[in-house]
């Protein structure tokens, strides 16, 4: 019922949001007589802020069209490699007519970025992808908003997530390096573990960034909520059915608008100050800061619905039963047969874990715990790196990602790329 109320409220507010947008332009356009009245800039800024606080945010585009490689510029085209009901495997294909650049790009490693299915769209990793493209062939998981998936496609379980990851790894090939960011560190470790247990070839390396491998270590407010509320509480309070105005009508989901409310509630003062600063930037005519605000919140406010069964199983498996670290997690394969997840069976895949010094979502030591679980990997193939001064988002986006985390990841991938260093890009 709450989802229907939200949709009704949104439909009522939408005309007022559009009115606020039009009024803002009316008071800011130099050709408009309203722009000449006293305090016109302040009135325009107020209407603009109202519009942005009430508008609906659609999924953003990656918008990566070009990237610099070895002093040259190459064109980027998104290509769908595999399309599943709940996810698309995208490749950012690089094109150039420069024979030297082509030779360099052919020798560069392939990287699969497993984006989180935890509220935001995979475009949240735009900076991650753009940076990786300088030295790698890049693929990414692009998760589908559950409200857009018809119920005829069936449910989506945590087991399905693991099976999807395995299929994507097999599609790209064993000479791939997997990077998992936040939530997917757990299912990615399960996927590679199961492949190793079956005797399949596993990726050359795994890089795990800011994920809850062992959520018992340095628990954050996010961990505490998941651990202190019962499974039944989550099912009763955050799971709703998709309204009839979407393709996924009647599907049980954890709605994006509820997730967004939780995101904002974690740091309400910071968001309030950010919006007030945006208002002041509009009055002052500081277009650069205003654009930066828009870009951030266009991404931050765009959320998706998660399948209920996947979300609830993640809560229970990762944050309540700690099934991975306790060695009790069994995943059903495509034939429906349960298989025990045994990270100790991984022998040939190198492991790098990355944590942010100031991460308030995945606490210190949670990701590093993967090393103890992967006891079969030689110590020479294991590394751990802490990004100083970085919060959760700083380990995969922004200046600290580009200047601190990425050079470590690039060097690690190069060192374990089949013992063959990639072509130099400088």
Secondary structure, DSSP 8 states (H G I E B T S, - for coil): -HHHHHHHHHHHHHHHHHHHHHHHHHHH-TTSGGGGSTTHHHHHHHHHHHHHHHS----------EEEETTEEEEEEEEEEEEETTEEEEEEEEE-S-HHHHHHHHTS-EEEEE---SSB-GGGGHHHHHHHTTTSEEEEEEE--GGGS-GGG----HHHHHHHHHHHHHHH-SSEEEEEETTHHHHHHHHHHHHHHTT----SEEEEES--TTTTTT--HHHHHHHHS-HHHHHHHTEEE--TTSTTTT-EEE-HHHHHHHHHHHTHHHHHHHHHHHHHHHHHT-HHHHHHHHHHHHHHT-B--EEHHHHHHHIIIIIIS-HHHHT--EEE-TTS-EEE--GGG--S-EEEEEEETT-SSS-TTTTTTHHHH-TTS-GGGEEEEEETT--TGGGTSSHHIIIIIHHHHHHHHHHTSTT-------
